[in-house]
Each structure stands twice: as structure tokens, then as C-alpha cells.
Amino acid sequence: MDDQGWVPIKLIAGFKKVSLLTDNIQLITNALQSSTVVEVQGDQVRKRIDWMRWIMPPSVHFPTKSGQDTLAARVQNISLDQRAAN
């Protein structure tokens, strides 16, 4: 999520339950455009009302590397043995 509350629709498409329905980004975008809960701008989506509530304060943001959250990248790189040990 960026500092204006926008989330890439591609991220939403990666959610397990969404990906079980479709992998068609345009279909997801079209479905979201008629929503009264979220708004779509290009290839991004955010909550229509009160989106500011979901923004993390700057002190909580994690550093990003090439558009990907560093923490998420580290978690993805943990081997199964490391996960079991932790």
C-alpha cells in the first residue's frame, strides 16, 4: 500500500481465494470498478471511504527494495528448515 492507500490490483489477484476464481487482471479490475466499497485508479485499488485509517505511520513502514517489501522478501527466502526452527 502506498501513502495514499492504493494497492496494486495484481497483489489482490495473488490472494489464494481470488486466484482460485480467476487470474484475469482485467476481469478483476472490471469487477472492482462497479464497487461502492473500493475505488479503482488505473491498475490500483483503495477503500473509497476512510482509506486514511489503514495507512501505517511512517515510523512503522518497512524499507522497500525494487518495489518489494524487504521483510516479505526475507520471509520468502527462508528455507523450510529455518521455518521449523523458528
N, CA, C and O atoms as a MOPAC input file, in Angstrom:
PM7 MOZYME 1SCF
protein

 N      0.85300 1    -1.18000 1     0.00000 1
 C      0.00000 1     0.00000 1     0.00000 1
 C      0.89300 1     1.23600 1     0.00000 1
 O      1.85600 1     1.32200 1     0.76200 1
 N      0.56400 1     2.17900 1    -0.85400 1
 C      1.35600 1     3.40100 1    -0.86400 1
 C      0.79700 1     4.39300 1     0.16600 1
 O     -0.15000 1     4.07700 1     0.88600 1
 N      1.38200 1     5.58000 1     0.23200 1
 C      0.98300 1     6.55300 1     1.25200 1
 C     -0.38000 1     7.19200 1     0.98500 1
 O     -0.86900 1     7.96700 1     1.80800 1
 N     -0.99300 1     6.87800 1    -0.14800 1
 C     -2.34000 1     7.35600 1    -0.46200 1
 C     -3.36800 1     6.22300 1    -0.37300 1
 O     -4.52600 1     6.40300 1    -0.75100 1
 N     -2.94700 1     5.06700 1     0.12300 1
 C     -3.85600 1     3.94800 1     0.33100 1
 C     -4.06700 1     3.04900 1    -0.86800 1
 O     -4.89100 1     2.13600 1    -0.80900 1
 N     -3.35000 1     3.27900 1    -1.95200 1
 C     -3.52800 1     2.48900 1    -3.16800 1
 C     -2.75200 1     1.18000 1    -3.08900 1
 O     -1.60700 1     1.14100 1    -2.64000 1
 N     -3.40600 1     0.10900 1    -3.53900 1
 C     -2.81500 1    -1.22700 1    -3.57300 1
 C     -2.89400 1    -1.73100 1    -5.01600 1
 O     -3.93300 1    -1.58000 1    -5.65900 1
 N     -1.82400 1    -2.32300 1    -5.53300 1
 C     -1.88200 1    -2.86000 1    -6.89500 1
 C     -2.92700 1    -3.97900 1    -6.99900 1
 O     -2.98600 1    -4.86100 1    -6.14200 1
 N     -3.73600 1    -3.93500 1    -8.03700 1
 C     -4.73700 1    -4.97900 1    -8.24600 1
 C     -4.04400 1    -6.32200 1    -8.46100 1
 O     -4.60200 1    -7.36900 1    -8.13200 1
 N     -2.84900 1    -6.29400 1    -9.00200 1
 C     -2.08400 1    -7.51800 1    -9.19300 1
 C     -1.83800 1    -8.21700 1    -7.85000 1
 O     -1.81900 1    -9.44600 1    -7.78400 1
 N     -1.65300 1    -7.44200 1    -6.79200 1
 C     -1.48000 1    -8.01300 1    -5.45800 1
 C     -2.76100 1    -8.72400 1    -5.02400 1
 O     -2.71100 1    -9.84000 1    -4.50600 1
 N     -3.90100 1    -8.07900 1    -5.23500 1
 C     -5.19400 1    -8.67600 1    -4.89400 1
 C     -5.40000 1    -9.95700 1    -5.70000 1
 O     -5.91200 1   -10.94700 1    -5.17800 1
 N     -5.00400 1    -9.93700 1    -6.96300 1
 C     -5.15100 1   -11.10900 1    -7.83000 1
 C     -4.33500 1   -12.29200 1    -7.31600 1
 O     -4.65100 1   -13.44300 1    -7.61800 1
 N     -3.29700 1   -12.01700 1    -6.54800 1
 C     -2.45200 1   -13.07300 1    -5.99100 1
 C     -3.01500 1   -13.72700 1    -4.75200 1
 O     -2.49500 1   -14.75500 1    -4.31700 1
 N     -4.07500 1   -13.16200 1    -4.15900 1
 C     -4.68700 1   -13.77700 1    -2.98600 1
 C     -5.24000 1   -15.14100 1    -3.38600 1
 O     -5.80300 1   -15.28300 1    -4.47100 1
 N     -5.08900 1   -16.13300 1    -2.53500 1
 C     -5.45200 1   -17.50100 1    -2.86900 1
 C     -6.90100 1   -17.63400 1    -3.35600 1
 O     -7.15300 1   -18.24400 1    -4.39600 1
 N     -7.84100 1   -17.06900 1    -2.61200 1
 C     -9.25000 1   -17.22500 1    -2.98900 1
 C     -9.57200 1   -16.50700 1    -4.29600 1
 O    -10.40200 1   -16.98100 1    -5.07200 1
 N     -8.93000 1   -15.38000 1    -4.54600 1
 C     -9.14300 1   -14.66500 1    -5.80700 1
 C     -8.51900 1   -15.45900 1    -6.94400 1
 O     -9.13200 1   -15.62200 1    -7.99900 1
 N     -7.30600 1   -15.95100 1    -6.73500 1
 C     -6.62500 1   -16.68600 1    -7.80300 1
 C     -7.32600 1   -17.99700 1    -8.14400 1
 O     -7.18400 1   -18.50100 1    -9.25900 1
 N     -8.08700 1   -18.56000 1    -7.18900 1
 C     -8.87500 1   -19.75700 1    -7.49700 1
 C    -10.04000 1   -19.42600 1    -8.43100 1
 O    -10.50100 1   -20.27900 1    -9.19000 1
 N    -10.50900 1   -18.18000 1    -8.36700 1
 C    -11.61000 1   -17.75200 1    -9.23900 1
 C    -11.13000 1   -17.38600 1   -10.63400 1
 O    -11.73000 1   -17.78700 1   -11.63200 1
 N    -10.03500 1   -16.61500 1   -10.69800 1
 C     -9.52600 1   -16.15200 1   -11.99700 1
 C     -8.10400 1   -15.62200 1   -11.85300 1
 O     -7.68100 1   -15.20900 1   -10.77300 1
 N     -7.38500 1   -15.64400 1   -12.95700 1
 C     -6.07000 1   -14.99400 1   -12.99200 1
 C     -6.10100 1   -13.82500 1   -13.97900 1
 O     -5.06200 1   -13.27100 1   -14.33800 1
 N     -7.31100 1   -13.46200 1   -14.40900 1
 C     -7.50600 1   -12.39700 1   -15.38400 1
 C     -7.58600 1   -11.03900 1   -14.66400 1
 O     -8.60500 1   -10.70700 1   -14.05800 1
 N     -6.50800 1   -10.27300 1   -14.74000 1
 C     -6.42700 1    -8.97400 1   -14.05600 1
 C     -7.51900 1    -8.02600 1   -14.55300 1
 O     -8.11000 1    -7.29700 1   -13.75600 1
 N     -7.79000 1    -8.02700 1   -15.84100 1
 C     -8.80800 1    -7.13000 1   -16.39300 1
 C    -10.19200 1    -7.47600 1   -15.84700 1
 O    -10.98100 1    -6.57400 1   -15.56500 1
 N    -10.49400 1    -8.74100 1   -15.69700 1
 C    -11.77500 1    -9.17100 1   -15.12600 1
 C    -11.91100 1    -8.67700 1   -13.68500 1
 O    -12.97100 1    -8.19200 1   -13.28900 1
 N    -10.84500 1    -8.80200 1   -12.91200 1
 C    -10.84600 1    -8.33300 1   -11.52600 1
 C    -11.02800 1    -6.81600 1   -11.49100 1
 O    -11.81500 1    -6.30100 1   -10.69600 1
 N    -10.30600 1    -6.10700 1   -12.34700 1
 C    -10.40600 1    -4.64800 1   -12.41800 1
 C    -11.82900 1    -4.22800 1   -12.77200 1
 O    -12.38700 1    -3.33200 1   -12.13900 1
 N    -12.41200 1    -4.86200 1   -13.76900 1
 C    -13.78800 1    -4.53500 1   -14.17300 1
 C    -14.77200 1    -4.77600 1   -13.04400 1
 O    -15.68600 1    -3.97700 1   -12.83900 1
 N    -14.60000 1    -5.86800 1   -12.30800 1
 C    -15.48800 1    -6.18300 1   -11.18800 1
 C    -15.35200 1    -5.13800 1   -10.07900 1
 O    -16.34800 1    -4.73500 1    -9.47800 1
 N    -14.12700 1    -4.70400 1    -9.81000 1
 C    -13.89300 1    -3.72300 1    -8.74600 1
 C    -14.43400 1    -2.33900 1    -9.10600 1
 O    -14.83100 1    -1.58100 1    -8.22000 1
 N    -14.45200 1    -2.00500 1   -10.38800 1
 C    -14.89000 1    -0.67200 1   -10.80600 1
 C    -16.34900 1    -0.39400 1   -10.46400 1
 O    -16.72700 1     0.76600 1   -10.29800 1
 N    -17.16500 1    -1.41600 1   -10.35600 1
 C    -18.57800 1    -1.20200 1   -10.02100 1
 C    -18.82800 1    -1.23300 1    -8.51400 1
 O    -19.97200 1    -1.12100 1    -8.07500 1
 N    -17.78100 1    -1.38200 1    -7.73100 1
 C    -17.91400 1    -1.47500 1    -6.27700 1
 C    -18.25200 1    -0.12700 1    -5.64200 1
 O    -17.78500 1     0.91900 1    -6.09400 1
 N    -19.05700 1    -0.16600 1    -4.60400 1
 C    -19.32900 1     1.03400 1    -3.81400 1
 C    -18.39400 1     1.10400 1    -2.60800 1
 O    -18.39400 1     2.09700 1    -1.88100 1
 N    -17.59700 1     0.05100 1    -2.39100 1
 C    -16.70200 1    -0.02800 1    -1.23900 1
 C    -15.28600 1     0.43000 1    -1.58700 1
 O    -14.62700 1     1.08700 1    -0.78000 1
 N    -14.82000 1     0.08400 1    -2.78900 1
 C    -13.47500 1     0.45400 1    -3.20800 1
 C    -13.52900 1     1.29800 1    -4.46800 1
 O    -14.51900 1     1.27800 1    -5.20000 1
 N    -12.45900 1     2.04000 1    -4.71400 1
 C    -12.33000 1     2.81000 1    -5.94700 1
 C    -11.10700 1     2.31300 1    -6.70600 1
 O    -10.13000 1     1.85800 1    -6.11100 1
 N    -11.17800 1     2.40600 1    -8.01200 1
 C    -10.10600 1     1.92900 1    -8.88400 1
 C     -9.52100 1     3.12000 1    -9.62600 1
 O    -10.24300 1     3.98200 1   -10.12700 1
 N     -8.19600 1     3.14800 1    -9.68300 1
 C     -7.49100 1     4.16800 1   -10.45000 1
 C     -6.37600 1     3.45600 1   -11.20500 1
 O     -5.37000 1     3.05400 1   -10.62000 1
 N     -6.57000 1     3.30700 1   -12.50700 1
 C     -5.58500 1     2.57700 1   -13.31100 1
 C     -5.53300 1     1.12900 1   -12.88700 1
 O     -6.53200 1     0.41300 1   -12.95900 1
 N     -4.34800 1     0.69100 1   -12.43700 1
 C     -4.17700 1    -0.69700 1   -12.00600 1
 C     -4.07900 1    -0.81300 1   -10.48600 1
 O     -3.47800 1    -1.75000 1    -9.96100 1
 N     -4.68800 1     0.17200 1    -9.77600 1
 C     -4.65100 1     0.17900 1    -8.31900 1
 C     -6.05000 1     0.33500 1    -7.74000 1
 O     -6.96800 1     0.80200 1    -8.41400 1
 N     -6.19700 1    -0.06300 1    -6.48500 1
 C     -7.48100 1    -0.01700 1    -5.80300 1
 C     -7.25600 1     0.45400 1    -4.35700 1
 O     -6.21000 1     0.19900 1    -3.76000 1
 N     -8.25500 1     1.14000 1    -3.81700 1
 C     -8.20700 1     1.51100 1    -2.39600 1
 C     -9.63700 1     1.63700 1    -1.88600 1
 O    -10.58100 1     1.72900 1    -2.67000 1
 N     -9.78300 1     1.63900 1    -0.57200 1
 C    -11.09400 1     1.81100 1     0.04600 1
 C    -11.61600 1     3.20300 1    -0.30100 1
 O    -10.86800 1     4.17900 1    -0.24800 1
 N    -12.89300 1     3.29500 1    -0.65300 1
 C    -13.47200 1     4.58400 1    -1.04600 1
 C    -13.53300 1     5.57700 1     0.11400 1
 O    -13.12100 1     6.72900 1    -0.02200 1
 N    -14.03900 1     5.13000 1     1.22600 1
 C    -14.24800 1     5.99900 1     2.38400 1
 C    -13.29400 1     5.57600 1     3.49200 1
 O    -13.10900 1     4.38600 1     3.74800 1
 N    -12.70000 1     6.54800 1     4.13500 1
 C    -11.85400 1     6.30600 1     5.30800 1
 C    -10.58700 1     5.50200 1     4.98300 1
 O    -10.11200 1     4.73400 1     5.82000 1
 N    -10.04000 1     5.67500 1     3.77300 1
 C     -8.83100 1     4.93600 1     3.41100 1
 C     -7.63700 1     5.35200 1     4.26600 1
 O     -6.70800 1     4.56800 1     4.45600 1
 N     -7.65600 1     6.58200 1     4.78200 1
 C     -6.54300 1     7.07500 1     5.60400 1
 C     -6.35800 1     6.24000 1     6.86100 1
 O     -5.25500 1     6.15600 1     7.40300 1
 N     -7.43600 1     5.62800 1     7.32100 1
 C     -7.40100 1     4.81600 1     8.55200 1
 C     -6.43500 1     3.64000 1     8.42400 1
 O     -5.88300 1     3.18900 1     9.42800 1
 N     -6.22500 1     3.14600 1     7.22500 1
 C     -5.44100 1     1.93400 1     7.01000 1
 C     -3.97700 1     2.20400 1     6.69400 1
 O     -3.19700 1     1.26500 1     6.53500 1
 N     -3.59400 1     3.47100 1     6.60300 1
 C     -2.20000 1     3.82500 1     6.31400 1
 C     -1.36500 1     3.65600 1     7.57700 1
 O     -1.73800 1     4.12800 1     8.65100 1
 N     -0.23500 1     2.97900 1     7.43300 1
 C      0.66500 1     2.81800 1     8.57500 1
 C      1.45500 1     4.10800 1     8.77200 1
 O      1.84500 1     4.74700 1     7.79500 1
 N      1.69300 1     4.49700 1    10.02100 1
 C      2.50600 1     5.69200 1    10.26000 1
 C      3.90200 1     5.49700 1     9.66500 1
 O      4.38500 1     4.36700 1     9.58800 1
 N      4.56000 1     6.58800 1     9.24200 1
 C      5.88500 1     6.47100 1     8.62200 1
 C      6.89200 1     5.69600 1     9.46700 1
 O      7.76500 1     5.02800 1     8.91300 1
 N      6.79300 1     5.76900 1    10.78600 1
 C      7.74600 1     5.07400 1    11.64600 1
 C      7.57900 1     3.55900 1    11.59100 1
 O      8.47400 1     2.83000 1    12.01800 1
 N      6.45300 1     3.06900 1    11.07500 1
 C      6.18800 1     1.64000 1    11.01500 1
 C      6.50700 1     1.06900 1     9.64200 1
 O      6.64000 1    -0.14700 1     9.50100 1
 N      6.63500 1     1.92000 1     8.62300 1
 C      6.90300 1     1.44400 1     7.26600 1
 C      8.22800 1     0.70000 1     7.22000 1
 O      9.19900 1     1.08200 1     7.87300 1
 N      8.24700 1    -0.35700 1     6.44500 1
 C      9.46100 1    -1.11500 1     6.22900 1
 C     10.14400 1    -0.58000 1     4.98300 1
 O      9.47200 1    -0.12500 1     4.05700 1
 N     11.46700 1    -0.62700 1     4.94500 1
 C     12.16100 1    -0.16100 1     3.74200 1
 C     11.79700 1    -1.04800 1     2.56300 1
 O     11.57300 1    -2.24700 1     2.72600 1
 N     11.73800 1    -0.45700 1     1.37500 1
 C     11.40900 1    -1.23800 1     0.19000 1
 C     12.63000 1    -1.37300 1    -0.69700 1
 O     13.52500 1    -0.52700 1    -0.69000 1
 N     12.64700 1    -2.43900 1    -1.44900 1
 C     13.74600 1    -2.69700 1    -2.36600 1
 C     13.13600 1    -3.14400 1    -3.68200 1
 O     12.50300 1    -4.19800 1    -3.74400 1
 N     13.31200 1    -2.37300 1    -4.71300 1
 C     12.76000 1    -2.67900 1    -6.03700 1
 C     11.25200 1    -2.88500 1    -5.98800 1
 O     10.72800 1    -3.78200 1    -6.64800 1
 N     10.54800 1    -2.06100 1    -5.21000 1
 C      9.10000 1    -2.14500 1    -5.14000 1
 C      8.58000 1    -3.29800 1    -4.31100 1
 O      7.36700 1    -3.48100 1    -4.21500 1
 N      9.45800 1    -4.08100 1    -3.71000 1
 C      9.00400 1    -5.20200 1    -2.89500 1
 C      9.42700 1    -4.96900 1    -1.45500 1
 O     10.54200 1    -4.51700 1    -1.19400 1
 N      8.54900 1    -5.27300 1    -0.53500 1
 C      8.83800 1    -5.10400 1     0.87500 1
 C     10.01000 1    -6.00400 1     1.26900 1
 O      9.97900 1    -7.20700 1     1.01300 1
 N     11.02900 1    -5.43300 1     1.88200 1
 C     12.21800 1    -6.18500 1     2.25500 1
 C     11.87800 1    -7.31000 1     3.22200 1
 O     12.41200 1    -8.41300 1     3.10100 1
 N     11.00400 1    -7.04600 1     4.17100 1
 C     10.61800 1    -8.08000 1     5.11900 1
 C      9.96100 1    -9.24700 1     4.40100 1
 O     10.27300 1   -10.40500 1     4.68000 1
 N      9.06000 1    -8.95300 1     3.48500 1
 C      8.39700 1   -10.01700 1     2.72000 1
 C      9.41700 1   -10.79900 1     1.91000 1
 O      9.32800 1   -12.02300 1     1.81300 1
 N     10.37700 1   -10.10800 1     1.33200 1
 C     11.41100 1   -10.78700 1     0.54700 1
 C     12.22300 1   -11.72400 1     1.43100 1
 O     12.56500 1   -12.83000 1     1.01000 1
 N     12.53400 1   -11.29900 1     2.64200 1
 C     13.29400 1   -12.15000 1     3.56300 1
 C     12.48800 1   -13.37700 1     3.97000 1
 O     13.02400 1   -14.48400 1     4.02400 1
 N     11.20700 1   -13.18500 1     4.25500 1
 C     10.35700 1   -14.30600 1     4.64600 1
 C     10.26300 1   -15.31600 1     3.50800 1
 O     10.30800 1   -16.52200 1     3.74700 1
 N     10.13500 1   -14.84000 1     2.28800 1
 C     10.03100 1   -15.73200 1     1.13500 1
 C     11.31100 1   -16.53500 1     0.92900 1
 O     11.27200 1   -17.62400 1     0.35700 1
 N     12.43300 1   -16.01200 1     1.38500 1
 C     13.71400 1   -16.68000 1     1.18200 1
 C     14.08100 1   -17.63600 1     2.31200 1
 O     15.12600 1   -18.28500 1     2.24400 1
 N     13.26100 1   -17.74000 1     3.33700 1
 C     13.55100 1   -18.64300 1     4.44400 1
 C     13.29000 1   -20.07600 1     3.99300 1
 O     12.26800 1   -20.37000 1     3.37300 1
 N     14.21900 1   -20.94900 1     4.30900 1
 C     14.04100 1   -22.34600 1     3.93000 1
 C     13.07100 1   -23.01400 1     4.90000 1
 O     12.79000 1   -22.47900 1     5.97200 1
 N     12.56700 1   -24.17600 1     4.52100 1
 C     11.65000 1   -24.91000 1     5.39200 1
 C     12.29900 1   -25.25800 1     6.72400 1
 O     11.62900 1   -25.23800 1     7.75700 1
 N     13.60700 1   -25.57900 1     6.72100 1
 C     14.30500 1   -25.89400 1     7.95200 1
 C     14.32300 1   -24.70400 1     8.89400 1
 O     14.15000 1   -24.86800 1    10.10200 1
 N     14.52800 1   -23.50800 1     8.35800 1
 C     14.55500 1   -22.30000 1     9.18800 1
 C     13.16800 1   -22.02500 1     9.76300 1
 O     13.04800 1   -21.61300 1    10.91700 1
 N     12.12200 1   -22.24800 1     8.97100 1
 C     10.75800 1   -22.02000 1     9.44400 1
 C     10.42900 1   -22.95300 1    10.58700 1
 O      9.81600 1   -22.53200 1    11.56800 1
 N     10.82000 1   -24.20900 1    10.48600 1
 C     10.54600 1   -25.18500 1    11.53900 1
 C     11.28200 1   -24.82600 1    12.82300 1
 O     10.75300 1   -24.99800 1    13.92100 1
 N     12.51100 1   -24.32300 1    12.67600 1
 C     13.31000 1   -23.96600 1    13.84400 1
 C     12.76000 1   -22.74400 1    14.55000 1
 O     12.91000 1   -22.61800 1    15.76500 1
 N     12.13100 1   -21.84900 1    13.82400 1
 C     11.59800 1   -20.61900 1    14.40900 1
 C     10.17000 1   -20.83800 1    14.85600 1
 O      9.53800 1   -19.91800 1    15.37700 1

